[in-house]
Amino acid sequence: MGLIALSSILSIVLGSCLWLVLGDRFPLNDEDKWPVANNIVIYAALLLVPVYLAIFFGFG
């Protein structure tokens, strides 16, 4: 349970950092972009599995 919580928190932090670098990109190919919170959630969701696997194999 701790691994899931740690990877979720870390993916939110990294998603926020990724948003700072890439900015508002979603939805793609559309002039009207979603709010900041939606973009951060998408970036965090994209990073959730890689972060989980990195922690699992890095410390396991």
N, C-alpha and C positions, 0 to 999 in steps of 0.2 A: 504494500500500500504506500509505503514511503517513497518507493521508486517512481510510482505514478505521480504522486504529489510533487516530488522534486523535478521530474521531467516536465510537468505541466507549468510549474512556476518558471523554470528556466526557459521554456519555449515562449512564454509570454514576454519575458525580459528580452530574449533574443529577437522575437517578433517586433517588439517596439524599436529595438536598435536597427533592425532591417528596414522598418518603416522610415526611420530617420535617414537612412541611406538612399532608399529607392523612392520613397514618397507614395502619394496616392496613385495607384496604378489600376485599381479594380473598379468597375468592370472594364475589361480590356476592350479596346477599339470603340470606346464610347466617350463623348465629350463631357457628359455629366458623370462625375465621379462620386462614389459612396463617401459617407462621412469617415473621419479618421478612425473611430472605434471599429468600424466594420473592416477596414483595411488591416488594422493591427490584429484582429481576430483571425483573418484569413492567413496572414503571415505566420501567426502562432500555430494555427492548425497545420500549415504546411511543414513547420519545423518540429511538430510534436513527435512523430515517429522517428526521424533521424536523431533527435536529442535522446529519446528513450533508448534507442539501440546503442548510441554512443556511451551512455551511462551504464547500460546493462553489460556491454562487452568490455568497457574500460575498467570498471570496478568489480566485475564478476569473476 
